[in-house]
Amino acid sequence: MKYIDIENWDRKEHFEFFSKFEEPFYGVVADVDCTGTYRQAKDNGDSFYLLYMHKIATAVNDSEPLRY
């Protein structure tokens, strides 16, 4: 696990603001065309769910502020 030095973190103010909330989380709702991913999974005999989750995790991790 990676530990973050809060005192020197460039997102310290965001952390302090949201950490005071009773539920310091947020969600995103969007329409996503998964046709290509569905076809890829089925053509390769893979689980659509696992491929979909992998693609979401990859997209989220491509945005540095969402990595933590």
PyMOL Python script that loads the backbone (N, CA, C, O; Angstrom):
from pymol import cmd

cmd.read_pdbstr("""\
ATOM      1  N   MET A   1       0.833  -1.166   0.000  1.00  0.00           N
ATOM      2  CA  MET A   1       0.000   0.000   0.000  1.00  0.00           C
ATOM      3  C   MET A   1       0.887   1.242   0.000  1.00  0.00           C
ATOM      4  O   MET A   1       1.909   1.289   0.685  1.00  0.00           O
ATOM      5  N   LYS A   2       0.488   2.232  -0.767  1.00  0.00           N
ATOM      6  CA  LYS A   2       1.234   3.483  -0.831  1.00  0.00           C
ATOM      7  C   LYS A   2       0.669   4.452   0.208  1.00  0.00           C
ATOM      8  O   LYS A   2      -0.537   4.695   0.246  1.00  0.00           O
ATOM      9  N   TYR A   3       1.537   4.997   1.040  1.00  0.00           N
ATOM     10  CA  TYR A   3       1.122   5.982   2.033  1.00  0.00           C
ATOM     11  C   TYR A   3       1.360   7.381   1.480  1.00  0.00           C
ATOM     12  O   TYR A   3       2.362   7.640   0.813  1.00  0.00           O
ATOM     13  N   ILE A   4       0.431   8.267   1.764  1.00  0.00           N
ATOM     14  CA  ILE A   4       0.500   9.633   1.263  1.00  0.00           C
ATOM     15  C   ILE A   4       0.866  10.565   2.406  1.00  0.00           C
ATOM     16  O   ILE A   4       0.253  10.519   3.472  1.00  0.00           O
ATOM     17  N   ASP A   5       1.858  11.403   2.186  1.00  0.00           N
ATOM     18  CA  ASP A   5       2.236  12.427   3.157  1.00  0.00           C
ATOM     19  C   ASP A   5       1.253  13.584   2.986  1.00  0.00           C
ATOM     20  O   ASP A   5       1.441  14.449   2.130  1.00  0.00           O
ATOM     21  N   ILE A   6       0.209  13.590   3.806  1.00  0.00           N
ATOM     22  CA  ILE A   6      -0.875  14.567   3.676  1.00  0.00           C
ATOM     23  C   ILE A   6      -0.348  16.001   3.740  1.00  0.00           C
ATOM     24  O   ILE A   6      -0.802  16.861   2.985  1.00  0.00           O
ATOM     25  N   GLU A   7       0.589  16.256   4.617  1.00  0.00           N
ATOM     26  CA  GLU A   7       1.087  17.624   4.808  1.00  0.00           C
ATOM     27  C   GLU A   7       1.734  18.198   3.545  1.00  0.00           C
ATOM     28  O   GLU A   7       1.712  19.411   3.335  1.00  0.00           O
ATOM     29  N   ASN A   8       2.301  17.344   2.715  1.00  0.00           N
ATOM     30  CA  ASN A   8       2.977  17.811   1.501  1.00  0.00           C
ATOM     31  C   ASN A   8       2.255  17.410   0.218  1.00  0.00           C
ATOM     32  O   ASN A   8       2.800  17.554  -0.876  1.00  0.00           O
ATOM     33  N   TRP A   9       1.055  16.917   0.352  1.00  0.00           N
ATOM     34  CA  TRP A   9       0.277  16.454  -0.794  1.00  0.00           C
ATOM     35  C   TRP A   9      -0.392  17.643  -1.465  1.00  0.00           C
ATOM     36  O   TRP A   9      -0.967  18.488  -0.779  1.00  0.00           O
ATOM     37  N   ASP A  10      -0.331  17.726  -2.785  1.00  0.00           N
ATOM     38  CA  ASP A  10      -0.932  18.864  -3.482  1.00  0.00           C
ATOM     39  C   ASP A  10      -2.461  18.842  -3.439  1.00  0.00           C
ATOM     40  O   ASP A  10      -3.097  19.821  -3.827  1.00  0.00           O
ATOM     41  N   ARG A  11      -3.053  17.755  -2.978  1.00  0.00           N
ATOM     42  CA  ARG A  11      -4.515  17.675  -2.848  1.00  0.00           C
ATOM     43  C   ARG A  11      -4.954  17.721  -1.382  1.00  0.00           C
ATOM     44  O   ARG A  11      -6.061  17.297  -1.051  1.00  0.00           O
ATOM     45  N   LYS A  12      -4.098  18.230  -0.516  1.00  0.00           N
ATOM     46  CA  LYS A  12      -4.377  18.285   0.922  1.00  0.00           C
ATOM     47  C   LYS A  12      -5.691  19.009   1.217  1.00  0.00           C
ATOM     48  O   LYS A  12      -6.497  18.526   2.012  1.00  0.00           O
ATOM     49  N   GLU A  13      -5.912  20.153   0.589  1.00  0.00           N
ATOM     50  CA  GLU A  13      -7.124  20.933   0.848  1.00  0.00           C
ATOM     51  C   GLU A  13      -8.381  20.158   0.458  1.00  0.00           C
ATOM     52  O   GLU A  13      -9.393  20.213   1.157  1.00  0.00           O
ATOM     53  N   HIS A  14      -8.314  19.439  -0.656  1.00  0.00           N
ATOM     54  CA  HIS A  14      -9.458  18.624  -1.077  1.00  0.00           C
ATOM     55  C   HIS A  14      -9.719  17.516  -0.057  1.00  0.00           C
ATOM     56  O   HIS A  14     -10.862  17.268   0.327  1.00  0.00           O
ATOM     57  N   PHE A  15      -8.658  16.862   0.370  1.00  0.00           N
ATOM     58  CA  PHE A  15      -8.786  15.785   1.351  1.00  0.00           C
ATOM     59  C   PHE A  15      -9.417  16.297   2.639  1.00  0.00           C
ATOM     60  O   PHE A  15     -10.351  15.688   3.161  1.00  0.00           O
ATOM     61  N   GLU A  16      -8.914  17.406   3.147  1.00  0.00           N
ATOM     62  CA  GLU A  16      -9.436  17.945   4.402  1.00  0.00           C
ATOM     63  C   GLU A  16     -10.898  18.350   4.269  1.00  0.00           C
ATOM     64  O   GLU A  16     -11.686  18.139   5.191  1.00  0.00           O
ATOM     65  N   PHE A  17     -11.265  18.925   3.138  1.00  0.00           N
ATOM     66  CA  PHE A  17     -12.654  19.331   2.917  1.00  0.00           C
ATOM     67  C   PHE A  17     -13.588  18.121   2.903  1.00  0.00           C
ATOM     68  O   PHE A  17     -14.575  18.088   3.638  1.00  0.00           O
ATOM     69  N   PHE A  18     -13.282  17.138   2.075  1.00  0.00           N
ATOM     70  CA  PHE A  18     -14.169  15.988   1.921  1.00  0.00           C
ATOM     71  C   PHE A  18     -14.111  15.019   3.096  1.00  0.00           C
ATOM     72  O   PHE A  18     -15.090  14.321   3.357  1.00  0.00           O
ATOM     73  N   SER A  19     -13.001  14.959   3.802  1.00  0.00           N
ATOM     74  CA  SER A  19     -12.894  14.009   4.915  1.00  0.00           C
ATOM     75  C   SER A  19     -13.803  14.380   6.082  1.00  0.00           C
ATOM     76  O   SER A  19     -14.041  13.553   6.962  1.00  0.00           O
ATOM     77  N   LYS A  20     -14.310  15.599   6.103  1.00  0.00           N
ATOM     78  CA  LYS A  20     -15.224  16.028   7.171  1.00  0.00           C
ATOM     79  C   LYS A  20     -16.673  15.643   6.884  1.00  0.00           C
ATOM     80  O   LYS A  20     -17.529  15.772   7.760  1.00  0.00           O
ATOM     81  N   PHE A  21     -16.955  15.181   5.690  1.00  0.00           N
ATOM     82  CA  PHE A  21     -18.310  14.763   5.332  1.00  0.00           C
ATOM     83  C   PHE A  21     -18.633  13.432   6.002  1.00  0.00           C
ATOM     84  O   PHE A  21     -17.745  12.613   6.240  1.00  0.00           O
ATOM     85  N   GLU A  22     -19.913  13.229   6.302  1.00  0.00           N
ATOM     86  CA  GLU A  22     -20.336  11.945   6.861  1.00  0.00           C
ATOM     87  C   GLU A  22     -20.084  10.823   5.858  1.00  0.00           C
ATOM     88  O   GLU A  22     -19.659   9.730   6.233  1.00  0.00           O
ATOM     89  N   GLU A  23     -20.347  11.098   4.586  1.00  0.00           N
ATOM     90  CA  GLU A  23     -20.069  10.138   3.513  1.00  0.00           C
ATOM     91  C   GLU A  23     -19.198  10.856   2.478  1.00  0.00           C
ATOM     92  O   GLU A  23     -19.725  11.467   1.548  1.00  0.00           O
ATOM     93  N   PRO A  24     -17.878  10.789   2.630  1.00  0.00           N
ATOM     94  CA  PRO A  24     -16.979  11.553   1.747  1.00  0.00           C
ATOM     95  C   PRO A  24     -16.710  10.866   0.412  1.00  0.00           C
ATOM     96  O   PRO A  24     -15.557  10.672   0.026  1.00  0.00           O
ATOM     97  N   PHE A  25     -17.775  10.500  -0.285  1.00  0.00           N
ATOM     98  CA  PHE A  25     -17.639   9.802  -1.555  1.00  0.00           C
ATOM     99  C   PHE A  25     -18.467  10.514  -2.602  1.00  0.00           C
ATOM    100  O   PHE A  25     -19.331  11.325  -2.266  1.00  0.00           O
ATOM    101  N   TYR A  26     -18.224  10.231  -3.833  1.00  0.00           N
ATOM    102  CA  TYR A  26     -19.043  10.758  -4.907  1.00  0.00           C
ATOM    103  C   TYR A  26     -19.191   9.683  -5.964  1.00  0.00           C
ATOM    104  O   TYR A  26     -18.421   8.725  -6.013  1.00  0.00           O
ATOM    105  N   GLY A  27     -20.183   9.858  -6.798  1.00  0.00           N
ATOM    106  CA  GLY A  27     -20.426   8.891  -7.854  1.00  0.00           C
ATOM    107  C   GLY A  27     -20.582   9.595  -9.189  1.00  0.00           C
ATOM    108  O   GLY A  27     -20.816  10.802  -9.250  1.00  0.00           O
ATOM    109  N   VAL A  28     -20.452   8.839 -10.230  1.00  0.00           N
ATOM    110  CA  VAL A  28     -20.602   9.361 -11.578  1.00  0.00           C
ATOM    111  C   VAL A  28     -21.552   8.436 -12.321  1.00  0.00           C
ATOM    112  O   VAL A  28     -21.413   7.214 -12.279  1.00  0.00           O
ATOM    113  N   VAL A  29     -22.515   9.034 -12.996  1.00  0.00           N
ATOM    114  CA  VAL A  29     -23.451   8.262 -13.807  1.00  0.00           C
ATOM    115  C   VAL A  29     -23.311   8.742 -15.246  1.00  0.00           C
ATOM    116  O   VAL A  29     -23.349   9.944 -15.513  1.00  0.00           O
ATOM    117  N   ALA A  30     -23.149   7.808 -16.163  1.00  0.00           N
ATOM    118  CA  ALA A  30     -22.991   8.177 -17.569  1.00  0.00           C
ATOM    119  C   ALA A  30     -23.465   7.033 -18.452  1.00  0.00           C
ATOM    120  O   ALA A  30     -23.376   5.863 -18.082  1.00  0.00           O
ATOM    121  N   ASP A  31     -23.963   7.389 -19.611  1.00  0.00           N
ATOM    122  CA  ASP A  31     -24.290   6.379 -20.614  1.00  0.00           C
ATOM    123  C   ASP A  31     -22.997   6.002 -21.329  1.00  0.00           C
ATOM    124  O   ASP A  31     -22.266   6.869 -21.809  1.00  0.00           O
ATOM    125  N   VAL A  32     -22.727   4.718 -21.395  1.00  0.00           N
ATOM    126  CA  VAL A  32     -21.497   4.239 -22.022  1.00  0.00           C
ATOM    127  C   VAL A  32     -21.859   3.156 -23.032  1.00  0.00           C
ATOM    128  O   VAL A  32     -22.551   2.193 -22.701  1.00  0.00           O
ATOM    129  N   ASP A  33     -21.393   3.316 -24.248  1.00  0.00           N
ATOM    130  CA  ASP A  33     -21.626   2.300 -25.274  1.00  0.00           C
ATOM    131  C   ASP A  33     -20.591   1.193 -25.092  1.00  0.00           C
ATOM    132  O   ASP A  33     -19.406   1.390 -25.364  1.00  0.00           O
ATOM    133  N   CYS A  34     -21.040   0.046 -24.636  1.00  0.00           N
ATOM    134  CA  CYS A  34     -20.150  -1.089 -24.346  1.00  0.00           C
ATOM    135  C   CYS A  34     -20.184  -2.147 -25.439  1.00  0.00           C
ATOM    136  O   CYS A  34     -19.710  -3.265 -25.238  1.00  0.00           O
ATOM    137  N   THR A  35     -20.739  -1.800 -26.588  1.00  0.00           N
ATOM    138  CA  THR A  35     -20.898  -2.779 -27.663  1.00  0.00           C
ATOM    139  C   THR A  35     -19.571  -3.425 -28.053  1.00  0.00           C
ATOM    140  O   THR A  35     -19.484  -4.647 -28.173  1.00  0.00           O
ATOM    141  N   GLY A  36     -18.546  -2.609 -28.249  1.00  0.00           N
ATOM    142  CA  GLY A  36     -17.239  -3.141 -28.645  1.00  0.00           C
ATOM    143  C   GLY A  36     -16.637  -4.040 -27.584  1.00  0.00           C
ATOM    144  O   GLY A  36     -16.070  -5.089 -27.891  1.00  0.00           O
ATOM    145  N   THR A  37     -16.764  -3.622 -26.336  1.00  0.00           N
ATOM    146  CA  THR A  37     -16.233  -4.426 -25.231  1.00  0.00           C
ATOM    147  C   THR A  37     -17.001  -5.735 -25.108  1.00  0.00           C
ATOM    148  O   THR A  37     -16.408  -6.787 -24.871  1.00  0.00           O
ATOM    149  N   TYR A  38     -18.315  -5.672 -25.268  1.00  0.00           N
ATOM    150  CA  TYR A  38     -19.135  -6.886 -25.198  1.00  0.00           C
ATOM    151  C   TYR A  38     -18.727  -7.867 -26.302  1.00  0.00           C
ATOM    152  O   TYR A  38     -18.551  -9.060 -26.054  1.00  0.00           O
ATOM    153  N   ARG A  39     -18.583  -7.350 -27.505  1.00  0.00           N
ATOM    154  CA  ARG A  39     -18.187  -8.221 -28.626  1.00  0.00           C
ATOM    155  C   ARG A  39     -16.798  -8.812 -28.403  1.00  0.00           C
ATOM    156  O   ARG A  39     -16.568  -9.993 -28.663  1.00  0.00           O
ATOM    157  N   GLN A  40     -15.873  -7.981 -27.919  1.00  0.00           N
ATOM    158  CA  GLN A  40     -14.511  -8.456 -27.646  1.00  0.00           C
ATOM    159  C   GLN A  40     -14.536  -9.595 -26.639  1.00  0.00           C
ATOM    160  O   GLN A  40     -13.864 -10.609 -26.825  1.00  0.00           O
ATOM    161  N   ALA A  41     -15.309  -9.429 -25.573  1.00  0.00           N
ATOM    162  CA  ALA A  41     -15.385 -10.465 -24.539  1.00  0.00           C
ATOM    163  C   ALA A  41     -15.972 -11.755 -25.112  1.00  0.00           C
ATOM    164  O   ALA A  41     -15.427 -12.838 -24.901  1.00  0.00           O
ATOM    165  N   LYS A  42     -17.070 -11.634 -25.828  1.00  0.00           N
ATOM    166  CA  LYS A  42     -17.733 -12.827 -26.353  1.00  0.00           C
ATOM    167  C   LYS A  42     -16.890 -13.515 -27.423  1.00  0.00           C
ATOM    168  O   LYS A  42     -16.833 -14.744 -27.472  1.00  0.00           O
ATOM    169  N   ASP A  43     -16.238 -12.732 -28.277  1.00  0.00           N
ATOM    170  CA  ASP A  43     -15.389 -13.316 -29.328  1.00  0.00           C
ATOM    171  C   ASP A  43     -14.211 -14.095 -28.748  1.00  0.00           C
ATOM    172  O   ASP A  43     -13.758 -15.078 -29.334  1.00  0.00           O
ATOM    173  N   ASN A  44     -13.719 -13.645 -27.587  1.00  0.00           N
ATOM    174  CA  ASN A  44     -12.565 -14.297 -26.957  1.00  0.00           C
ATOM    175  C   ASN A  44     -12.952 -15.277 -25.857  1.00  0.00           C
ATOM    176  O   ASN A  44     -12.083 -15.877 -25.224  1.00  0.00           O
ATOM    177  N   GLY A  45     -14.264 -15.441 -25.626  1.00  0.00           N
ATOM    178  CA  GLY A  45     -14.717 -16.356 -24.580  1.00  0.00           C
ATOM    179  C   GLY A  45     -14.424 -15.849 -23.178  1.00  0.00           C
ATOM    180  O   GLY A  45     -14.321 -16.634 -22.236  1.00  0.00           O
ATOM    181  N   ASP A  46     -14.290 -14.527 -23.040  1.00  0.00           N
ATOM    182  CA  ASP A  46     -13.998 -13.928 -21.738  1.00  0.00           C
ATOM    183  C   ASP A  46     -15.269 -13.410 -21.076  1.00  0.00           C
ATOM    184  O   ASP A  46     -16.317 -13.289 -21.712  1.00  0.00           O
ATOM    185  N   SER A  47     -15.155 -13.114 -19.807  1.00  0.00           N
ATOM    186  CA  SER A  47     -16.262 -12.540 -19.054  1.00  0.00           C
ATOM    187  C   SER A  47     -16.411 -11.066 -19.423  1.00  0.00           C
ATOM    188  O   SER A  47     -15.461 -10.292 -19.302  1.00  0.00           O
ATOM    189  N   PHE A  48     -17.604 -10.680 -19.874  1.00  0.00           N
ATOM    190  CA  PHE A  48     -17.852  -9.271 -20.167  1.00  0.00           C
ATOM    191  C   PHE A  48     -17.679  -8.438 -18.908  1.00  0.00           C
ATOM    192  O   PHE A  48     -17.073  -7.368 -18.952  1.00  0.00           O
ATOM    193  N   TYR A  49     -18.203  -8.918 -17.789  1.00  0.00           N
ATOM    194  CA  TYR A  49     -18.123  -8.170 -16.536  1.00  0.00           C
ATOM    195  C   TYR A  49     -16.671  -7.884 -16.152  1.00  0.00           C
ATOM    196  O   TYR A  49     -16.332  -6.750 -15.812  1.00  0.00           O
ATOM    197  N   LEU A  50     -15.822  -8.897 -16.203  1.00  0.00           N
ATOM    198  CA  LEU A  50     -14.422  -8.693 -15.821  1.00  0.00           C
ATOM    199  C   LEU A  50     -13.706  -7.743 -16.782  1.00  0.00           C
ATOM    200  O   LEU A  50     -12.920  -6.901 -16.349  1.00  0.00           O
ATOM    201  N   LEU A  51     -13.969  -7.872 -18.072  1.00  0.00           N
ATOM    202  CA  LEU A  51     -13.348  -6.979 -19.047  1.00  0.00           C
ATOM    203  C   LEU A  51     -13.837  -5.546 -18.850  1.00  0.00           C
ATOM    204  O   LEU A  51     -13.050  -4.601 -18.910  1.00  0.00           O
ATOM    205  N   TYR A  52     -15.126  -5.393 -18.615  1.00  0.00           N
ATOM    206  CA  TYR A  52     -15.731  -4.078 -18.367  1.00  0.00           C
ATOM    207  C   TYR A  52     -15.121  -3.432 -17.127  1.00  0.00           C
ATOM    208  O   TYR A  52     -14.759  -2.256 -17.158  1.00  0.00           O
ATOM    209  N   MET A  53     -15.003  -4.188 -16.036  1.00  0.00           N
ATOM    210  CA  MET A  53     -14.423  -3.659 -14.803  1.00  0.00           C
ATOM    211  C   MET A  53     -12.955  -3.285 -15.006  1.00  0.00           C
ATOM    212  O   MET A  53     -12.496  -2.272 -14.477  1.00  0.00           O
ATOM    213  N   HIS A  54     -12.225  -4.085 -15.762  1.00  0.00           N
ATOM    214  CA  HIS A  54     -10.820  -3.776 -16.041  1.00  0.00           C
ATOM    215  C   HIS A  54     -10.708  -2.465 -16.817  1.00  0.00           C
ATOM    216  O   HIS A  54      -9.852  -1.633 -16.515  1.00  0.00           O
ATOM    217  N   LYS A  55     -11.562  -2.285 -17.808  1.00  0.00           N
ATOM    218  CA  LYS A  55     -11.516  -1.057 -18.604  1.00  0.00           C
ATOM    219  C   LYS A  55     -11.884   0.160 -17.766  1.00  0.00           C
ATOM    220  O   LYS A  55     -11.293   1.226 -17.934  1.00  0.00           O
ATOM    221  N   ILE A  56     -12.857   0.017 -16.862  1.00  0.00           N
ATOM    222  CA  ILE A  56     -13.227   1.128 -15.981  1.00  0.00           C
ATOM    223  C   ILE A  56     -12.071   1.468 -15.044  1.00  0.00           C
ATOM    224  O   ILE A  56     -11.727   2.638 -14.879  1.00  0.00           O
ATOM    225  N   ALA A  57     -11.476   0.457 -14.435  1.00  0.00           N
ATOM    226  CA  ALA A  57     -10.359   0.694 -13.512  1.00  0.00           C
ATOM    227  C   ALA A  57      -9.187   1.347 -14.238  1.00  0.00           C
ATOM    228  O   ALA A  57      -8.525   2.224 -13.683  1.00  0.00           O
ATOM    229  N   THR A  58      -8.928   0.927 -15.467  1.00  0.00           N
ATOM    230  CA  THR A  58      -7.852   1.525 -16.253  1.00  0.00           C
ATOM    231  C   THR A  58      -8.149   2.996 -16.537  1.00  0.00           C
ATOM    232  O   THR A  58      -7.265   3.845 -16.417  1.00  0.00           O
ATOM    233  N   ALA A  59      -9.393   3.297 -16.912  1.00  0.00           N
ATOM    234  CA  ALA A  59      -9.770   4.685 -17.198  1.00  0.00           C
ATOM    235  C   ALA A  59      -9.666   5.559 -15.954  1.00  0.00           C
ATOM    236  O   ALA A  59      -9.170   6.683 -16.025  1.00  0.00           O
ATOM    237  N   VAL A  60     -10.127   5.053 -14.821  1.00  0.00           N
ATOM    238  CA  VAL A  60     -10.054   5.820 -13.576  1.00  0.00           C
ATOM    239  C   VAL A  60      -8.600   6.059 -13.194  1.00  0.00           C
ATOM    240  O   VAL A  60      -8.242   7.166 -12.792  1.00  0.00           O
ATOM    241  N   ASN A  61      -7.770   5.052 -13.311  1.00  0.00           N
ATOM    242  CA  ASN A  61      -6.362   5.194 -12.940  1.00  0.00           C
ATOM    243  C   ASN A  61      -5.570   6.064 -13.910  1.00  0.00           C
ATOM    244  O   ASN A  61      -4.471   6.509 -13.579  1.00  0.00           O
ATOM    245  N   ASP A  62      -6.104   6.312 -15.089  1.00  0.00           N
ATOM    246  CA  ASP A  62      -5.453   7.232 -16.022  1.00  0.00           C
ATOM    247  C   ASP A  62      -5.592   8.685 -15.571  1.00  0.00           C
ATOM    248  O   ASP A  62      -4.870   9.559 -16.050  1.00  0.00           O
ATOM    249  N   SER A  63      -6.522   8.939 -14.648  1.00  0.00           N
ATOM    250  CA  SER A  63      -6.719  10.280 -14.095  1.00  0.00           C
ATOM    251  C   SER A  63      -6.069  10.333 -12.716  1.00  0.00           C
ATOM    252  O   SER A  63      -6.576   9.733 -11.769  1.00  0.00           O
ATOM    253  N   GLU A  64      -4.956  11.043 -12.598  1.00  0.00           N
ATOM    254  CA  GLU A  64      -4.195  11.033 -11.342  1.00  0.00           C
ATOM    255  C   GLU A  64      -5.029  11.385 -10.107  1.00  0.00           C
ATOM    256  O   GLU A  64      -4.876  10.714  -9.087  1.00  0.00           O
ATOM    257  N   PRO A  65      -5.905  12.399 -10.141  1.00  0.00           N
ATOM    258  CA  PRO A  65      -6.679  12.717  -8.935  1.00  0.00           C
ATOM    259  C   PRO A  65      -7.609  11.593  -8.476  1.00  0.00           C
ATOM    260  O   PRO A  65      -8.007  11.564  -7.311  1.00  0.00           O
ATOM    261  N   LEU A  66      -7.958  10.677  -9.363  1.00  0.00           N
ATOM    262  CA  LEU A  66      -8.861   9.587  -8.991  1.00  0.00           C
ATOM    263  C   LEU A  66      -8.123   8.348  -8.504  1.00  0.00           C
ATOM    264  O   LEU A  66      -8.765   7.380  -8.095  1.00  0.00           O
ATOM    265  N   ARG A  67      -6.814   8.348  -8.535  1.00  0.00           N
ATOM    266  CA  ARG A  67      -6.044   7.162  -8.156  1.00  0.00           C
ATOM    267  C   ARG A  67      -6.074   6.873  -6.671  1.00  0.00           C
ATOM    268  O   ARG A  67      -5.855   5.731  -6.265  1.00  0.00           O
ATOM    269  N   TYR A  68      -6.333   7.855  -5.864  1.00  0.00           N
ATOM    270  CA  TYR A  68      -6.213   7.666  -4.423  1.00  0.00           C
ATOM    271  C   TYR A  68      -7.535   7.312  -3.838  1.00  0.00           C
ATOM    272  O   TYR A  68      -7.641   7.112  -2.628  1.00  0.00           O
TER     273      TYR A  68
END
""", "prot")
cmd.dss("prot")
cmd.show_as("cartoon", "prot")
cmd.util.cbc("prot")
cmd.orient("prot")
